[in-house]
């Protein structure tokens, strides 16, 4: 058990253990196991409300931190539950000016469904707390549900809700929440209960995607360029997450450079999939010699092993810290893939010694991808016509922002019903391109609307399958 001690916002976090869950023994040797930050830090006045999960051999803790004026949510990790290492900055900060949670966020309740982290948190002012929701792939980078937040508000007889605990039974299709409600600070009126439907996210189908399992010098589920007397793909404890990553090095063999290769293996055709994935993501580090590069490619095959989709990316700039990559997968038609094959290569000119690390690969289905450029400063807000149009299954939306603004882009069906929010965040000056993937929507006429301050513009697009 991890608990708050010390009183109110000015707390520390302690640890206790029990055999039967009733009789607890505090760890008097190590307590407190997590303390407030150094003077001037975001949590220097106190920490509280710890939430701990044990995933893949690592303890993860989310906690509230207080600097004397506002509360935010931090994250720490531990291998034994006692010696913790904090992330430097809060992982969930207060909302933007004017939002419902711009004063404070705290009291995290976190679940992991095997694919996605889910967080419910308290936010608001002292006498008007509400409960919000955010999601994350890695537990550190969180995305608020701006469309639905706050997801639970006070009823008519209370002023605030918070201190929530959320559970999920794998045999159920609902999240269960128990929460505290009150009419003023320090006065609790009742314990409430609420439910919400659980919508599962497709599980990452890549076997051993984090390279945690090795058979000798070969990652389980993968093939490598290793041969007798040549080992240029090996496990490394320098990992983005977990205990291991794959280390790939250009070595010398019979006087010539020998480049490493890493590729999925399942009978020669890749591994089977059941979703039309449109994105491959992962993390890499690259320590190149002159002319070296890292190449990552993914191909999608039909049931008859015909190529129906692919994506590739090449990186040549040195990256000495873990860097995320995202590779869109483009399809040739509407046929759904049955097999997927992934290959990673480190290329070279005539050098040895170049090294790359690869970790945490994931196939996913996403609805939008965005890029931006600030090479030219636009004079006005502008929403361009999507291209291609008609389209199937994806199209690109381009828009310009002449000054720092909160930008909202939404998609509506022909009846005017809002079906998706593509952008809802503050944007710096620049021109942006957004790719919308509409694979889950029926053919028809859709409208997309840009709103930034007083500027509003709407355009029509046609999805034709």
DOFIZA-500105 format. One line per field, with one value per residue (C-alpha): z, x, y; residue number from 1. Coordinates in steps of 0.001 Angstrom, whole numbers. Example, Ala and Ser with C-alpha at 12.3 -4.5 7.8 and 13.67 -1.06 7.14 Angstrom:
REM DOFIZA-500105
pz: c(7800|7140)
px: c(12300|13670)
py: c(-4500|-1060)
num: c(1|2)
This chain:
REM DOFIZA-500105
pz: c(0|-817|1177|1877|5214|6652|6157|3270|371|2357|2367|1596|398|2559|2023|4062|3510|4736|4461|4786|3625|7108|9343|7873|8731|7823|6332|9112|7571|4185|4779|3299|-32|-2095|-923|-2307|-4895|-4374|-3638|-6756|-8357|-9360|-6320|-3650|-1192|-1003|-2823|-2311|-3738|-5028|-7615|-8327|-11075|-11623|-15366|-17035|-13943|-13213|-10604|-11977|-9613|-10495|-7764|-7121|-6534|-5110|-5437|-3107|-5752|-8009|-8117|-11042|-11616|-11670|-12493|-10955|-11522|-9265|-9556|-5939|-4935|-2433|-4389|-6771|-9624|-10505|-13961|-13910|-15026|-14327|-16837|-16597|-16180|-15549|-18511|-20726|-19597|-19343|-19222|-16408|-14994|-15403|-11622|-10456|-11401|-8913|-7433|-10338|-10712|-13427|-15179|-17873|-20195|-21768|-24571|-23211|-19925|-18704|-16109|-14249|-12338|-10221|-11532|-10804|-8005|-4261|-4146|-7656|-8411|-11292|-12743|-16101|-18276|-20209|-22042|-22802|-24608|-22351|-19107|-19474|-22444|-21753|-24047|-22437|-23778|-24678|-26373|-23275|-20286|-17530|-17592|-14147|-12629|-9245|-8864|-7715|-4005|-3935|-4970|-5876|-6799|-6601|-4876|-7397|-7684|-10995|-11520|-14537|-14579|-17675|-17783|-17948|-20633|-18185|-15994|-12409|-10478|-6805|-5906|-3035|-3171|-911|-345|841|1456|4142|4412|2792|2091|443|-1648|-5198|-7893|-11683|-14718|-18257|-21219|-22025|-25711|-26249|-28356|-30810|-29144|-30640|-32738|-32977|-31015|-28585|-29734|-26844|-27349|-23770|-24651|-26196|-27147|-27078|-29324|-31200|-30061|-29837|-32873|-34958|-37305|-37493|-39645|-36987|-38351|-37079|-36069|-36683|-34035|-35033|-33415|-29635|-26565|-24795|-21350|-22826|-23297|-23892|-21521|-19798|-19489|-23058|-26558|-29773|-30428|-34085|-35064|-38361|-37796|-39885|-41498|-43699|-44126|-45206|-43302|-42475|-41914|-39308|-40159|-37963|-39340|-38144|-38796|-38821|-41523|-44029|-44643|-41532|-38699|-38961|-38240|-38033|-38287|-41093|-39220|-40713|-38513|-37276|-34358|-32268|-30636|-31794|-31028|-33761|-33353|-36997|-38737|-41894|-44402|-42008|-41781|-40095|-42346|-41020|-43339|-42977|-45632|-45569|-47473|-48560|-47822|-51074|-49992|-52465|-51480|-50623|-48335|-47164|-45340|-44887|-43246|-43241|-40542|-40872|-38180|-34929|-32068|-28759|-26783|-27414|-30311|-31459|-35118|-36858|-40259|-42070|-43893|-47307|-48930|-52641|-52356|-49942|-49296|-45663|-44872|-43382|-42911|-41828|-42118|-40473|-41293|-39691|-41359|-40577|-43885|-44531|-47116|-46273|-42499|-39458|-35934|-36614|-33935|-33701|-30940|-31582|-29058|-28407|-31911|-32268|-34995|-34440|-36046|-35778|-37161|-37956|-38472|-38367|-39488|-39612|-41089|-40010|-42999|-44149|-41791|-43112|-43259|-42420|-41057|-43938|-44397|-47726|-49653|-48726|-51190|-52696|-52907|-53265|-51172|-49777|-47055|-46130|-47104|-46204|-44667|-44781|-42689|-41763|-38420|-38533|-34750|-31628|-31257|-29888|-32974|-33170|-36234|-36217|-38730|-39210|-41182|-43729|-40971|-38987|-36304|-34909|-35506|-34631|-33235|-35118|-33420|-30163|-28951|-28998|-32201|-32958|-36145|-39180|-41840|-40839|-42690|-41112|-42563|-41622|-41801|-42359|-42583|-39893|-41513|-44310|-47768|-48021|-47735|-44724|-43581|-41745|-39789|-38523|-35600|-34115|-32054|-34192|-37385|-38615|-41994|-43208|-46310|-47816|-48590|-50031|-48806|-51620|-50909)
px: c(0|1115|-549|-432|922|1651|-1698|-3561|-1664|1585|1977|4493|3932|4573|4574|3088|2693|284|-240|-4030|-4888|-6158|-3114|-590|3048|4552|8058|9669|13138|12372|9313|8513|9284|8399|8836|8053|10404|13207|12351|10973|9782|6190|5591|7728|4839|3518|2503|-552|-3107|-729|-2036|293|236|2727|3329|6023|8226|8005|5965|4343|3024|856|433|-784|1802|1300|3471|1477|-894|-1949|-1936|-773|-182|3248|4656|7399|8774|10356|11679|10882|8079|10316|13069|11257|12495|10283|9763|11065|7847|4184|2622|-801|-756|-3582|-5809|-5552|-6881|-10665|-11016|-12828|-9571|-7244|-6847|-5701|-5670|-5014|-6373|-5440|-7146|-5395|-6171|-4242|-6283|-3239|-3142|-4038|-3716|-6914|-6872|-9723|-8697|-10178|-9967|-11319|-11348|-11603|-15389|-16225|-14265|-15308|-13884|-12080|-10682|-7430|-5726|-2125|-141|2928|1502|3515|2074|-1620|-4396|-7460|-10910|-11697|-14925|-16505|-14677|-15606|-17050|-18681|-20075|-21672|-25377|-27965|-27370|-23542|-20855|-17987|-17071|-13648|-11416|-12639|-11689|-12316|-12329|-12773|-13781|-12526|-15848|-17758|-18212|-18304|-15993|-17221|-16528|-16966|-16511|-16829|-19267|-19407|-21169|-18130|-14422|-13876|-17542|-18361|-21984|-21909|-20197|-21538|-21398|-21306|-20648|-19354|-19067|-15654|-14661|-11632|-8682|-7250|-4316|-859|-365|3451|4945|7669|7258|9372|12172|11842|12116|15325|16395|20167|20999|17660|14542|11590|9300|11994|14845|18182|21293|23335|25398|28119|30932|28825|26634|25405|21940|21999|19875|20669|19699|19527|15756|12976|10790|11072|14430|15703|15827|17395|20906|22019|25636|27540|30464|33426|33336|36174|37397|34075|31198|28340|24994|22484|18933|15935|12636|9465|9108|6066|6417|7940|4850|5004|2477|-1296|-3434|-7161|-7282|-6613|-3790|-2670|289|3513|5156|8210|11289|14898|18360|20966|24710|25840|29163|29349|26762|24866|21080|18258|15522|12198|9592|6246|4250|696|-225|-3538|-4624|-2900|313|-197|1156|-1768|-185|3168|5054|8709|10909|14650|16556|20143|20449|22102|19650|21381|18120|15053|13125|9654|8925|5560|5166|1797|704|-810|-3128|-3571|-7268|-10021|-8976|-8160|-4705|-4165|-381|2086|5885|8225|11912|14568|17941|20982|22516|25969|28449|31773|31975|31796|30764|27371|24837|21045|18652|15002|12201|8439|7073|3314|709|-2322|-5453|-5564|-7977|-5639|-1983|-793|2353|3235|5632|6488|8685|6160|3994|404|-1452|-4901|-6732|-7447|-9026|-8153|-10169|-9272|-7365|-8044|-11768|-13668|-11399|-11063|-10046|-7933|-7726|-5536|-6846|-4615|-5105|-3185|-2898|-1551|-1198|-1101|-4665|-6827|-7842|-10779|-11446|-14496|-16124|-19904|-22156|-24695|-27327|-25058|-24204|-20693|-18833|-15232|-12956|-9650|-7977|-8688|-5525|-3495|-1475|1490|1747|2178|547|-618|-1608|-3913|-4596|-7997|-8493|-12194|-12063|-14709|-17268|-19790|-19690|-21334|-21000|-19167|-18325|-15212|-15159|-12269|-12938|-10294|-11575|-14126|-12981|-15168|-14968|-16622|-15961|-17505|-15791|-17003|-16061|-16599|-15976)
py: c(0|3516|6271|10012|11165|14562|16205|17803|19308|19299|15562|12850|9304|6265|2497|-352|-4091|-6757|-10505|-10483|-6949|-6059|-5866|-3467|-2835|545|535|2573|2126|3711|5895|8297|6638|9731|13328|16796|18282|20742|24411|26080|22835|22140|19879|21549|22135|18591|15403|13199|10738|8031|5550|2602|-59|-2899|-3442|-5562|-5669|-1924|-40|3133|5800|8779|11384|14903|17630|21129|24255|26495|27844|24959|21169|19023|15295|13661|10232|8107|4599|1997|-1545|-2450|-88|1714|3493|5838|8031|10973|12404|15980|17674|16899|14498|16149|19907|22332|23127|26161|29543|29542|25752|23947|22501|25507|26015|22574|18877|16077|12808|10476|7104|5070|1770|-120|-2359|-4027|-1491|1923|3810|5475|8264|9904|13008|15767|19298|22752|25300|24680|24540|23359|20177|17957|14729|14581|11795|11411|8543|7617|4938|5118|6509|9717|11606|12133|13342|14888|14037|17643|16634|15051|16577|16938|13422|13703|16902|17666|16963|19477|18856|19008|21496|19185|15615|13988|11420|8862|5197|3434|-343|-2564|-6222|-8041|-9941|-6667|-4041|-1132|908|1272|4491|5277|8946|11388|14311|17351|20658|22633|22210|19591|18521|15193|14418|11010|8340|8053|5386|5747|3554|4158|1751|300|476|-1790|-627|-3191|-4930|-4431|-7615|-7409|-10285|-9233|-5626|-4332|-6911|-8158|-11863|-13272|-16788|-16512|-13565|-13628|-11754|-14142|-13795|-12097|-13056|-11253|-11005|-12832|-15716|-17988|-15636|-12522|-10937|-7505|-7650|-8139|-7346|-4082|-2840|672|503|3006|994|-2358|-4096|-4540|-3088|-4406|-3088|-3101|-2413|-2351|-4718|-5802|-9234|-10480|-6909|-5373|-3688|-6053|-4281|-5529|-6559|-7268|-8570|-10273|-13984|-16234|-18832|-16426|-14271|-12102|-12347|-12516|-9454|-8791|-4984|-2509|-764|2543|3517|1930|3722|3001|4480|4562|5884|6343|6814|6911|6996|9113|7932|5636|5606|3712|2333|1014|-495|-2241|-4122|-5439|-8601|-10097|-13658|-14664|-12865|-10006|-6599|-4291|-1693|-359|2359|3245|5865|6597|8477|9691|12375|11313|10719|10018|10028|7903|9426|8405|7684|7366|5718|6012|2856|3563|1017|317|-500|-1456|-5076|-5804|-7198|-10649|-10594|-7928|-7903|-5385|-4917|-2720|-2090|3|1110|2499|3773|2084|2443|206|1155|2737|1751|1912|893|10|-500|-450|-994|-689|-1003|1196|2589|6376|8948|11823|12770|16361|18178|21860|24384|27919|28784|31402|33456|33474|36789|35406|32410|30068|26651|25033|22480|18928|16777|14369|14962|12640|10382|6867|6241|9293|12947|15927|19156|22234|25361|28508|30302|33926|34294|32152|30896|28129|26143|23744|21569|19309|16970|16807|14488|15718|16109|18397|15866|16254|12966|13762|16473|16501|19470|21279|22962|26154|26553|28780|30820|28584|26428|22946|19790|17237|13785|12379|8625|7862|4085|3646|5955|5254|6837|10225|13993|15409|18931|20086|23346|25463|27800|30101|33017|34871|33152|30273|28523|25327|23214|20094|16789|13483|10022|7540|3845)
num: c(1|2|3|4|5|6|7|8|9|10|11|12|13|14|15|16|17|18|19|20|21|22|23|24|25|26|27|28|29|30|31|32|33|34|35|36|37|38|39|40|41|42|43|44|45|46|47|48|49|50|51|52|53|54|55|56|57|58|59|60|61|62|63|64|65|66|67|68|69|70|71|72|73|74|75|76|77|78|79|80|81|82|83|84|85|86|87|88|89|90|91|92|93|94|95|96|97|98|99|100|101|102|103|104|105|106|107|108|109|110|111|112|113|114|115|116|117|118|119|120|121|122|123|124|125|126|127|128|129|130|131|132|133|134|135|136|137|138|139|140|141|142|143|144|145|146|147|148|149|150|151|152|153|154|155|156|157|158|159|160|161|162|163|164|165|166|167|168|169|170|171|172|173|174|175|176|177|178|179|180|181|182|183|184|185|186|187|188|189|190|191|192|193|194|195|196|197|198|199|200|201|202|203|204|205|206|207|208|209|210|211|212|213|214|215|216|217|218|219|220|221|222|223|224|225|226|227|228|229|230|231|232|233|234|235|236|237|238|239|240|241|242|243|244|245|246|247|248|249|250|251|252|253|254|255|256|257|258|259|260|261|262|263|264|265|266|267|268|269|270|271|272|273|274|275|276|277|278|279|280|281|282|283|284|285|286|287|288|289|290|291|292|293|294|295|296|297|298|299|300|301|302|303|304|305|306|307|308|309|310|311|312|313|314|315|316|317|318|319|320|321|322|323|324|325|326|327|328|329|330|331|332|333|334|335|336|337|338|339|340|341|342|343|344|345|346|347|348|349|350|351|352|353|354|355|356|357|358|359|360|361|362|363|364|365|366|367|368|369|370|371|372|373|374|375|376|377|378|379|380|381|382|383|384|385|386|387|388|389|390|391|392|393|394|395|396|397|398|399|400|401|402|403|404|405|406|407|408|409|410|411|412|413|414|415|416|417|418|419|420|421|422|423|424|425|426|427|428|429|430|431|432|433|434|435|436|437|438|439|440|441|442|443|444|445|446|447|448|449|450|451|452|453|454|455|456|457|458|459|460|461|462|463|464|465)
